[in-house]
């Protein structure tokens, strides 16, 4: 389970070295962290070979008059990853929740590269959160 080992090392590196926290990671296969005011979930997947990162970055109110414009902006961000730095934005069509996702195979990733990836992911998510909040307030 390479992914669990890497996630455990990541937690220790960023100061989440509480034994109970690490025990939960091993048992559940995921961790929840807040970075840059954004709640992230990091999951060990594919029998420990892959790590996925997910963050809810906002919401689309489908009854709002500019919802189609918001969806177009989100689709454009996914086009060649132009607004996601390699991640994918998804919209839950039932709830309107907007999430940012990223996944990678982890056997060759260093701790410094993982930390950089997670912090950049959180920064992209924070920017999308601000953008979606602006849309919901009619400012964009």
Secondary structure by P-SEA (a helix, b strand, c coil): caaaaaaaaaaaaaccccaaaaaaaaaacbbbbbcccbbbbbbbcccccbbbbbbbcccccccccaaaaaaaaaaaaaccccccccbbbbbcccccbbbbbbbbbcccccaaaaaaaaaaaaaaaaaaaaaaaaaaaccc
